[in-house]
């Protein structure tokens, strides 16, 4: 099936998800939309985030005829995924369920930590899903909003980042969880700093990696893989393309090709 996969986020963070999708499924076509004019989503209401998500989904479906929608934003996944799945007939993949499945599959999962934006943590989506999958597990959630700004500044391994990680994750170092879900798509940029602080004994669950596995499975089950041709990438934003290309490069791990502005 030659139709593209649509991927969206409030900004550049979802590029870490796109990176994992391209690694896992390099032959697919992808259309990435970053809603940079309205970033961040983390402090907005559920109603607002859901409205934004519907507008973006409508754009990707009507203009690009996507075969699958990947909500590469933990806040949007936490707040709008049920509505999106009710409205649209194509598969909609979020960030929460893949991470929870990974946590449930681990041999040690008696305590699971979750870090994310204020909106993601406030929604309770991870906590509810983890308790459903692991009823006896202890779940500890902590909002870490400043990590987003550090990631976008390119300060993933900067001393300031190490200090902020130590401040936010100090309780996890004192009582280490078996696994820590990186519940924001910006956080993989700081993965090495987080791992150095917590040590190798804590399994870090990356929502991009886990979502890519789910997309791979769904395409196989639905016989929807793109069988021929080279992979293709298109980048769309709702604000300045130049800023997106510059800030987004470390998240994607490569220079971004042409970035176009779109009106929703």
Secondary structure per residue as TSV (DSSP state, phi and psi in degrees):
chain	resnum	aa	ss	phi	psi
A	1	X	-	360.0	122.3
A	2	X	-	-87.1	-5.6
A	3	X	-	-65.7	147.9
A	4	X	-	-79.7	166.8
A	5	X	E	-97.9	127.8
A	6	X	E	-90.9	136.2
A	7	X	E	-132.2	131.4
A	8	X	E	-139.2	154.8
A	9	X	E	-150.6	169.2
A	10	X	S	-70.2	-18.7
A	11	X	S	-163.8	-123.4
A	12	X	S	-94.3	-18.2
A	13	X	T	-56.9	-38.4
A	14	X	T	-64.0	-11.9
A	15	X	H	-64.7	-25.5
A	16	X	H	-67.0	-31.5
A	17	X	H	-72.4	-45.8
A	18	X	H	-58.6	-39.6
A	19	X	H	-57.3	-45.3
A	20	X	H	-69.7	-35.2
A	21	X	H	-62.1	-44.6
A	22	X	H	-65.7	-37.8
A	23	X	H	-64.4	-41.5
A	24	X	H	-79.0	-38.1
A	25	X	-	-132.0	72.4
A	26	X	T	-69.0	-17.7
A	27	X	T	-89.2	-0.9
A	28	X	S	-84.3	161.2
A	29	X	E	-95.4	137.6
A	30	X	E	-130.1	139.6
A	31	X	E	-120.2	115.9
A	32	X	E	-105.1	130.7
A	33	X	E	-122.4	119.9
A	34	X	E	-105.4	120.0
A	35	X	-	-83.9	63.0
A	36	X	T	-69.8	-18.9
A	37	X	T	-72.6	-19.6
A	38	X	S	-123.5	12.9
A	39	X	-	-69.9	145.7
A	40	X	-	-92.6	159.2
A	41	X	-	-87.2	-20.6
A	42	X	T	-58.2	-28.8
A	43	X	T	-101.8	5.8
A	44	X	S	-94.1	162.0
A	45	X	-	-72.3	161.9
A	46	X	H	-60.7	-39.5
A	47	X	H	-63.9	-42.1
A	48	X	H	-67.3	-45.9
A	49	X	H	-62.9	-40.0
A	50	X	H	-64.6	-41.5
A	51	X	H	-62.8	-44.9
A	52	X	H	-59.9	-43.5
A	53	X	H	-63.4	-40.2
A	54	X	H	-65.4	-42.0
A	55	X	H	-61.1	-42.7
A	56	X	H	-68.2	-44.2
A	57	X	H	-60.2	-43.0
A	58	X	H	-59.9	-42.2
A	59	X	H	-60.7	-49.5
A	60	X	H	-67.2	-35.8
A	61	X	H	-75.6	-46.3
A	62	X	H	-75.5	-34.9
A	63	X	H	-92.0	-26.3
A	64	X	H	-123.7	-3.9
A	65	X	-	52.1	50.2
A	66	X	-	-66.7	151.4
A	67	X	S	-96.8	-13.7
A	68	X	E	-156.7	146.6
A	69	X	E	-117.0	125.0
A	70	X	E	-108.5	116.1
A	71	X	E	-87.3	90.1
A	72	X	-	-87.1	42.3
A	73	X	-	-141.8	120.9
A	74	X	H	-66.4	-34.8
A	75	X	H	-65.8	-48.0
A	76	X	H	-64.1	-37.9
A	77	X	H	-62.1	-41.4
A	78	X	H	-69.6	-32.1
A	79	X	H	-105.1	-29.9
A	80	X	H	-119.1	-6.6
A	81	X	H	-59.1	-44.6
A	82	X	H	-59.6	-38.2
A	83	X	H	-68.0	-43.7
A	84	X	H	-60.7	-40.5
A	85	X	H	-69.1	-27.4
A	86	X	H	-75.2	-35.0
A	87	X	H	-79.0	-42.9
A	88	X	-	-106.3	147.7
A	89	X	S	-88.3	-18.6
A	90	X	S	-77.5	158.4
A	91	X	E	-62.7	138.4
A	92	X	E	-121.9	119.1
A	93	X	E	-109.2	126.5
A	94	X	-	-105.3	-168.8
A	95	X	S	-99.8	-24.8
A	96	X	H	-72.8	-55.9
A	97	X	H	-58.2	-44.4
A	98	X	H	-59.0	-38.0
A	99	X	H	-68.8	-39.6
A	100	X	H	-65.7	-41.0
A	101	X	H	-59.7	-41.6
A	102	X	H	-62.8	-46.2
A	103	X	H	-60.2	-41.4
A	104	X	H	-67.3	-23.9
A	105	X	H	-85.3	-10.0
A	106	X	S	-74.2	145.8
A	107	X	S	-66.6	-28.4
A	108	X	-	-119.5	112.4
A	109	X	-	-147.4	33.5
A	110	X	S	-70.3	-24.2
A	111	X	E	-138.8	125.6
A	112	X	E	-124.3	127.0
A	113	X	E	-98.0	152.7
A	114	X	E	-136.4	130.4
A	115	X	E	-121.8	145.9
A	116	X	E	-172.4	-172.7
A	117	X	-	-71.2	168.3
A	118	X	H	-59.7	-40.2
A	119	X	H	-65.2	-42.7
A	120	X	H	-63.8	-47.6
A	121	X	H	-66.9	-41.8
A	122	X	H	-63.0	-31.4
A	123	X	H	-65.1	-27.5
A	124	X	T	74.5	8.7
A	125	X	H	-62.8	-45.1
A	126	X	H	-66.9	-43.9
A	127	X	H	-60.4	-45.3
A	128	X	H	-64.5	-44.4
A	129	X	H	-67.2	-38.0
A	130	X	H	-68.4	-40.4
A	131	X	H	-66.1	-33.0
A	132	X	H	-69.1	-39.6
A	133	X	H	-83.2	-31.6
A	134	X	-	-132.9	77.5
A	135	X	T	-57.7	-30.2
A	136	X	T	-93.9	-2.9
A	137	X	-	-77.3	149.1
A	138	X	E	-91.7	128.0
A	139	X	E	-114.9	125.8
A	140	X	E	-122.0	118.0
A	141	X	E	-112.6	137.8
A	142	X	E	-138.2	127.2
A	143	X	E	-75.1	138.8
A	144	X	-	-134.9	61.4
A	145	X	T	-62.9	-32.4
A	146	X	H	-67.9	-18.8
A	147	X	H	-64.5	-27.9
A	148	X	H	-62.9	-48.8
A	149	X	H	-63.3	-40.0
A	150	X	H	-63.1	-41.1
A	151	X	H	-63.9	-42.4
A	152	X	H	-71.5	-24.2
A	153	X	T	-78.6	-7.8
A	154	X	T	78.1	23.0
A	155	X	-	-101.5	36.7
A	156	X	T	-58.5	-33.3
A	157	X	T	-118.0	14.5
A	158	X	S	-70.0	150.9
A	159	X	H	-55.2	-33.5
A	160	X	H	-63.7	-41.4
A	161	X	H	-62.6	-41.2
A	162	X	H	-63.1	-38.6
A	163	X	H	-67.7	-41.1
A	164	X	H	-68.9	-41.4
A	165	X	H	-59.4	-43.3
A	166	X	H	-62.8	-38.1
A	167	X	H	-67.1	-48.1
A	168	X	H	-70.1	-42.3
A	169	X	H	-100.4	8.1
A	170	X	H	-51.3	-46.6
A	171	X	H	-60.3	-31.1
A	172	X	H	-72.8	-27.0
A	173	X	H	-75.1	-36.1
A	174	X	H	-69.3	-40.6
A	175	X	T	-128.7	84.4
A	176	X	-	-64.1	131.7
A	177	X	-	-77.0	163.8
A	178	X	S	-70.2	-34.0
A	179	X	E	-143.9	151.2
A	180	X	E	-127.2	119.5
A	181	X	E	-84.2	123.6
A	182	X	E	-82.8	88.8
A	183	X	E	-86.1	34.1
A	184	X	S	-150.4	136.0
A	185	X	T	-72.9	-7.9
A	186	X	T	-75.9	-27.8
A	187	X	G	-67.3	-26.0
A	188	X	G	-57.6	-24.7
A	189	X	G	-63.7	-25.7
A	190	X	G	-104.8	13.6
A	191	X	H	-59.0	-43.4
A	192	X	H	-64.1	-39.9
A	193	X	H	-65.4	-41.1
A	194	X	H	-65.8	-41.9
A	195	X	H	-65.6	-40.8
A	196	X	H	-61.7	-36.8
A	197	X	H	-73.9	-42.7
A	198	X	H	-87.5	-23.2
A	199	X	-	91.7	168.2
A	200	X	T	-74.1	-12.5
A	201	X	T	-74.1	-14.7
A	202	X	S	-100.5	123.9
A	203	X	E	-78.3	124.0
A	204	X	E	-93.6	124.2
A	205	X	E	-103.4	116.9
A	206	X	E	-97.3	119.1
A	207	X	H	-62.8	-32.1
A	208	X	H	-65.6	-45.4
A	209	X	H	-61.4	-45.3
A	210	X	H	-70.7	-37.6
A	211	X	H	-64.5	-37.7
A	212	X	H	-62.1	-38.4
A	213	X	H	-62.9	-42.2
A	214	X	H	-65.4	-42.8
A	215	X	H	-60.8	-42.2
A	216	X	H	-57.7	-46.0
A	217	X	H	-65.1	-45.3
A	218	X	H	-64.7	-39.4
A	219	X	H	-64.7	-39.5
A	220	X	H	-66.9	-45.5
A	221	X	H	-65.2	-34.2
A	222	X	T	-92.0	6.1
A	223	X	T	50.4	45.3
A	224	X	-	-115.7	13.1
A	225	X	-	-66.4	149.9
A	226	X	-	-83.5	116.7
A	227	X	-	-88.8	-22.0
A	228	X	S	-137.8	156.8
A	229	X	S	93.5	164.4
A	230	X	-	-83.9	154.8
A	231	X	-	-65.2	152.6
A	232	X	E	-132.5	146.7
A	233	X	E	-129.5	133.6
A	234	X	E	-128.4	136.9
A	235	X	E	-119.6	129.8
A	236	X	E	-127.5	145.3
A	237	X	E	-139.3	161.9
A	238	X	S	-100.9	2.9
A	239	X	S	-140.0	-148.3
A	240	X	-	-62.3	114.9
A	241	X	H	-64.9	-34.3
A	242	X	H	-65.2	-43.4
A	243	X	H	-63.5	-43.2
A	244	X	H	-59.2	-45.3
A	245	X	H	-63.1	-39.6
A	246	X	H	-71.3	-49.6
A	247	X	H	-71.0	-33.0
A	248	X	H	-77.1	-19.6
A	249	X	H	-55.9	-45.8
A	250	X	H	-65.3	-27.3
A	251	X	H	-73.0	-40.3
A	252	X	H	-82.7	-24.3
A	253	X	T	85.7	10.7
A	254	X	S	-162.7	161.3
A	255	X	-	-62.8	140.7
A	256	X	-	-85.1	137.6
A	257	X	-	-71.8	-168.1
A	258	X	-	-49.3	130.8
A	259	X	E	-114.5	126.5
A	260	X	E	-112.5	148.3
A	261	X	E	-89.2	139.8
A	262	X	-	-128.7	146.2
A	263	X	-	-104.2	126.5
A	264	X	-	-82.7	360.0
